[in-house]
Amino acid sequence: MQTDLAGRRALVTGAGQGIGAAIALGLARAGADVAVHYANSADGARNVVDQIKAMGRDAIAIQGDLTDSGQVDRVVADAVEQLGGLDIVVNNAGHLVGRSTIADMSDEHWDKVFAVNVSTAFFINRAAVPYLSKSDAGRIVMMASLAAENGGGAGSAAYAAAKAAIVGLCRGLAKELAPQGITVNALAPGFIGDTPFHDAFTPASAQAGIVSNIPMGRAGTVEDVAGVTVFLGSDLSSYVTGQVIDINGGLNFR
């Protein structure tokens, strides 16, 4: 067994930039054809598609608002139609949305955080399972976070709660879908530097403070996350399901 994904078809959500883009490229390097989903970053998604095609793989860009289940059904159907099937789904789309203490948090903020992080994953997986069940190696990879374990930084309680919900959804689906040969696992990245996520919500001084506490002495990279995703999409992980894999350089242990 190896990480050769030749002949596999993957859908990666939120893949126009950052971690999602690195995952899409990593899967393609391993041999997969990839549907690159994006919400707003059309140029970024097209750039990822161009890079994948330069590797000799098939790739398409698909736009959609994943908080709308109707659009999700269309995104998945388009990926299946254009790639000829589906073997791997990576639920990368998600967002902190903003920082807020509970005293100041509005209903709208709470609802939006859960919509963009939890409902999107539910909608994607629900739409994809009928196709994954036809695959010889169906794989679902979900995106949790270190925040689900340690509560996250200041003002991110809603985000931490949403990512904890992803862990529960992952484990529930792992049990439910195992008889169909579909594995379901989650990634829990810690501090991954040089991404739009932290650039938008974490000041440079705070980022430096986080890195100083990481035992490995550096921030994680998007390629660190992509590498684990390739493993979970491959035959090497065929007996791994319901697991949450920490990617944090030793910053936190389960």
QUIPEHU-V871183 format. One record per pair of residues at least 24 apart in sequence whose ideal C-beta (glycine too) atoms are under 6 Angstrom apart, sorted by sequence separation. I is the first residue (numbers start at 0). J is the second residue. D is the distance in Angstrom with one decimal. If there is no record, write none. Layout:
# QUIPEHU-V871183
((I;J;D) (I;J;D))
This chain:
# QUIPEHU-V871183
((7;31;4.4) (8;32;5.2) (9;33;4.9) (10;34;4.4) (12;36;4.5) (16;40;5.3) (23;47;5.4) (27;51;4.2) (32;56;5.3) (141;165;5.4) (4;29;4.2) (5;30;3.6) (15;40;3.4) (32;57;3.9) (33;58;5.1) (34;59;5.3) (35;60;4.9) (36;61;5.2) (37;62;5.8) (4;30;4.2) (192;218;3.2) (2;29;5.3) (3;30;5.5) (4;31;4.1) (16;43;4.5) (20;47;5.0) (27;54;5.4) (34;61;5.6) (65;92;5.3) (92;119;5.2) (15;43;3.6) (141;169;4.9) (190;218;5.3) (191;219;4.3) (15;44;3.9) (27;56;4.7) (90;120;4.4) (90;123;5.5) (215;248;3.7) (215;249;5.6) (213;248;4.5) (214;249;3.6) (188;224;5.5) (213;250;5.0) (36;74;5.9) (88;127;4.7) (143;185;4.3) (145;187;5.7) (137;180;5.9) (144;187;5.8) (34;78;3.7) (117;161;5.2) (137;181;3.7) (138;182;5.5) (139;183;4.4) (140;184;5.9) (141;185;4.2) (142;186;5.7) (143;187;4.4) (145;189;4.3) (85;130;4.2) (112;157;4.2) (116;161;4.0) (112;158;5.7) (117;164;4.8) (132;179;4.6) (184;231;5.2) (34;82;5.9) (66;114;4.6) (86;134;4.3) (109;157;5.4) (113;161;5.2) (93;142;5.8) (112;161;5.3) (32;82;5.3) (86;136;5.9) (131;181;5.1) (71;122;4.0) (75;126;4.0) (79;130;5.3) (87;138;4.5) (88;139;5.1) (89;140;4.6) (90;141;4.7) (91;142;5.2) (66;118;6.0) (71;123;5.8) (75;127;5.3) (90;142;5.9) (65;119;3.9) (68;122;4.6) (72;126;5.0) (100;154;5.8) (71;126;5.4) (99;154;5.3) (98;154;3.0) (187;243;5.3) (98;155;6.0) (183;240;5.8) (182;240;4.1) (184;242;4.9) (185;243;4.6) (186;244;5.6) (187;245;5.0) (188;246;4.8) (189;247;2.7) (189;250;4.8) (95;158;5.0) (177;240;5.9) (22;89;5.6) (173;240;4.4) (10;78;4.5) (173;241;3.3) (170;241;4.8) (19;91;4.1) (8;82;4.1) (8;84;5.2) (8;85;5.3) (166;243;5.5) (8;86;5.1) (9;87;3.9) (10;88;5.1) (11;89;4.4) (12;90;5.8) (13;91;4.5) (7;86;4.4) (12;91;5.2) (13;92;3.4) (7;87;5.9) (11;91;5.9) (12;92;3.9) (140;228;5.5) (140;231;5.1) (138;232;4.9) (143;243;5.7) (145;247;5.4) (149;251;5.8) (148;251;5.9) (95;200;5.3) (145;251;5.7) (87;232;4.6) (17;194;4.3) (17;195;5.3) (16;195;5.9) (21;221;3.5) (25;225;3.4) (29;229;5.0) (21;222;5.7) (18;221;4.9) (22;225;4.8) (21;225;4.3) (25;229;5.1) (18;224;5.1) (22;228;4.9) (2;229;5.4) (2;233;4.3) (0;234;4.3) (0;235;5.3))
